[in-house]
Amino acid sequence: MKVDLSFQSNYSIEALEELGAGVKYYYPGGKDGLIVEIVSLEGSSWVGVFAFGEISPKGISGIYSMPDPDKFCVVSRGAGYIVSSSKIGRASCRERV
């Protein structure tokens, strides 16, 4: 999995191996996927579970910062999600990346 956090951001972010305790959001809802923890500069955290794409089990995965310091992109086996770190629970989704 590729991680590119070269843009300045208002959060820290990392992939997790398993779900822990705390606030969880499923993108787009209720499916297995890439597990990512997001921590704001103020210290609040949440976990996003980003559904795997259905194109191929070998689809690419990655976490990317974006020019907007509030947003990040998660690619989960080919399915792409652009998420605002402060507007939890809402994402723009792309089926193929």
BELWOMO-V740190 format. One record per helix or strand of 2 or more residues. SS is the DSSP state (H for helix, E for strand). FROM is the first residue (numbers start at 1). LEN is the number of residues. If there is no record, write none. Layout:
ss=SS from=FROM len=LEN
ss=SS from=FROM len=LEN
This chain:
ss=E from=2 len=3
ss=E from=11 len=6
ss=E from=24 len=4
ss=E from=33 len=8
ss=E from=45 len=7
ss=E from=62 len=4
ss=E from=71 len=6
ss=E from=79 len=6
ss=E from=91 len=4
